[in-house]
Amino acid sequence: MGDTTTVPDFAAEFGRGAASFAELDEVLWNPISTAAVARSRPQFDERVLDACCGDGASALPTAELVGVGGLVDAVDIAEPLTALVRERAGERMPQLHPQVADVTTWEPTGYDLVQCVLGIFFFPDVAAGTRHLIERARPGGRVAITVWARGALEPLPELLVRALPEGAASDLDLEELTTPTVEHAETPGSLAHRLGELGLVDVRAEQVQRHLDLTPEVAWLLVRGTGLRAIVSGLDDAELEGVRERFLAALEEGGVRTADISTLIAVGHRPQE
C-alpha cells in the first residue's frame, strides 16, 4: 500500500454524485458488498465498524445480521451518503448508527469486526489510515478489507480520459485516477502480505471475479457514481455532455461490452494482547 495518494477530493465528489452512486446499488455495490459481508461474517450481538459505508450496501445487511442486540457504526465522510443509509434503515434498525466523520480519525475502539468495502483507496495516507482501522478492532477481533483487483474497471478510465476536452487532463494525476487499485495490494497474496505488515495476523485473501454488462446507461452511471467521477470534475454541463458522447462512442467503436469489477477481499485478526 502506498504511503500517500494525490487524488482529488473524492468525499466531495461522492457527495455530489450520491444519487448516481445509489443507482448503481443493484448492479455494482450490492453484489460486491454481499461478497464482502459473506466473508466478514457478522454475528449476533457483535459491535461493528463499517468504514466508508457509502449508501449502506454493506452496513444494512450487517445490521440485519448482528440484530438489535448488536451495534453497527456506519461511518462515511460524505453526508449525502450517510443520509441515504439513515433513510433506508428508518426505524427498523435501532442498532444501525450512521455517522458523518473521517474514519481515519475515528476514535471509538473495541469493535468485534471492522470492515471497509472499497474505501481505503481514498485515504490521504493509505497505510496510516488502514493501520488506524485495524486499531479500532478489539484484540482478537476481525478486520475485513475489500479493494479493487488488478485490472478493475478497465478499459473505462483510459477511454474516459481520452474523451475529455483538449487540455482538461493536464492538471490531473492520471495514474491515480485511472488505476483504482491500492499500490502493492493488487493480488490476494500481496494484499494479505501488506495487511500483515500493518498489524493483522492470520490473514486470508481471495479474488472475487465479476464482470458487469455495459449498456450506455450503466457505463455512464459508472462515470457519475464511482471514483471515475473525479476525472470529469469541474466540467460544465456542455463539456460533460461532450465527454459522455465521445466516451460512449468509444465504447461502441471498441466493442466494449463489459467492465471488470473484480475485487479482493481479505479477512484477518488483530493480535491478542
N, C-alpha and C positions, 0 to 999 in steps of 0.2 A: 504494500500500500504506500502510495507516495505521501510525502510529508505535507504538501500543500496543493491546492488547486487554484486556478486563476479564472474560474468561470464567472459569468455574470451573476446578478442577484436572483438566484433560482426561486427563493421564497416568494419574492415579489411577483415573479413570472407565474408561478403556480397559483398564487392568489388571484391574479388577473384572469388566469385560464381555468378557474375552478369548475365552471360549467362544462367546458370541453373535457377536463380531467374526468369528471363524473360520467360523461357519456361513454368513456372507454371502460367502464367497470365490467360490463358483461364479456367483452372480447379480450381484455388485457389484465386489468388489475385483479378481478375476482379469481380467474384461474391461477394466476401467479401466487396470489395470497393463499388460496386454498392449498396449493402445494406446500407453501411455507408453513402454514399452521398444522398441516398433517405431520410435519417433521418436528416442529417445536413442541407439539403435544400439550397444550394447556390442560390442566386438570382441575377438578372441582376444588373450590376454595383457595386457589392459588392467587398470589399477588403478581400482576404482570405489568411491565412497562412496554407499551407498543410505541416505539420511537419512530418519528417521521411517519405518522399514521395516515397522512393523506386524507381521503374521504371515508376512511374506516373499513377498507376492504379486508384487512386482517384483524383490526380491533373488534369489529362487530361479531364475527364468528368466535373470536377468542372470548369475548364477554359471555356469549352463549355457553361456552364450554366450562368456564370457571363458575358459572352460576351466581346466584345472589349472595352467596357466602364469600365470593372472591372479590377481586378488585382489578380493574384494568385502567391504568393511566394512559390515555391515548394522546400523545403529545406531537404537535406539529407547529412550526413557526408561522405557517400561513393561516390566518384567522378564517378566511372564507372556507377553507377545507375542514377545519375543526367544527365550524358551524354546520356543515353538512353531516358530520358524524353525530353531532348533538340532535339535529333534526331527525336523522334516521333512527336513532336509538329511542327518541321520545321518552315516555315514562316507563317503558317496559324493561329497561336495563339500568336500575339504580347502581349496579356495580361498575358501570362504564363512566369514566370521568374524562371527557375531552378537555384538553388543556392547550392554550396557546403559549408556547415557550420554545426556547432554543434547547434542544436535547443535549447539546454539547456542554451546557452549563446546568443541566437538571440536577438538583441536589438530592432528592429522596433516594434511599438505598434499601437493600434488603429484599429485593424482588425475587420471587421463585423463578421467574422467567423474564428475560429481557429479549425482545425481538425487534428487528428492524428490517423492513422489506424495501429494498431498492432506495435506501436513504443515505448510506454513508458516503456515496459518491459526491454528495453535495456539501459535505463538511469542509470548512476552510482548511482544516488540517485533518486529513483522513485518519492518520494513525492516532493522533491525540484524541480525536472525537470518538473513535472506536474503543480505545482504551477506557475512556470515560464511561461509555455504555457498559463495558464489561464490569467496571467497578460498581455499577448500580445493582448488580445481582448479589444475592447473599452468598456466603461461602457454600459451595456445592450446588448453587443454582445454575440454571441453564441459560445459555446465550445463543440465540439463533440469528444469523445474518444471511440475508439474501442479496445477491448482487447480479448484475448482468453478466452473462457468459461472453467469452471472446466471440466477436462477430455479431453481437446483438444489434438489432435494428438495421443491419446492413441490408440493402445499399442506400437506405433513405437519407442518412446525414450528408453523404457526399453529393447526392443528387439535389438535395435542398440547398446546399451551399452554391452549387453551380447555377441554381435558379435565382439567386439574389441579384438585385440591381448592380450594375457595374460600380465597383468601389465600396460596396456595402460591407464586404467581408474583410476590409483592410484592418479594422480595429479589433477583430475577433481572434481569440485563441482557438484556431480551427482544430488543432489536435485534441484539445479538451472537449470541444463541443461535438466533434464527430466520432469520438471514442468514448461511449458511455460506460466503459469498464473501469474498474479500480486497478491502478498500477500494481503489478506483482500479485494480483489476485484474480487472474483471468481463467484459471482452470481449477477443478476441485482440489488438486494437490497443492497448488500454490496458495489458494485461499485458506485451506486448513493450516498450512505451514505458517502463513502470516498471522493468523489469529492465535496460533500457539506462541508466536513471538510477542504478541500483545497481551498475553496473560491467560489464555484459555488452556485447558487440558482435555484430553480425550475427545478431540475434535474429529467429527466425521463430516465429510462434504461430498456432495454429488451434483451432477449436472442434470437439470430437468429440461429436456429438449422440447421445444414447441415452436411452431410456425403459425403465423397469422395470415389468413387470406386477406388480400388487399382489394377493396373496392375503392373508387375515388373518394368516397365519403370517409371510409376508415383511414385511408392514407393521410388525408388532410387532418382528421381528428388526431392522429399520432403527432402531427406537427403542432397542433394547437394545445394538446393536452398532455404532452410529455416534456422532458428536458429539451427536446428539439425546438421547443418554443423560443428558447433563448437565441437561436440562430436568427430568427426573424424579429427579435425585439427591436423596437424603435422605428419600424417601418410604418408609414402612414397607410390608410386604407387602400389607396390606389396602388401603392407599391406592393402591398401584401397580396392584392388580387392578382397582380402580375406574377408574383412568385408562385402563387397557387396554380395559375395556368401553366407556367413553364415546368413546374415540378410534376404536375400530373401528366403533362405531355411527355416528359422524360420517362416516367414510369411506363406509359403506354408504348413509347418507341422502343424501350429496352425490354419489353415483355416481362416486366417485373410484376409478378402476381402474388408474391408472399414476402413477408418480412420475418427474419429470425428473431424470436422473442424468448430465446433460451436463457435460463437463469442458473446460478449456482446457489445452493443452499447449504450452509454449514451450521452445525449444532455442536457446542462444546459446553464445558462446565467451568465455572470459576473455582479455583482450587480451594479445598478445605483449609481453614487457617489452623 
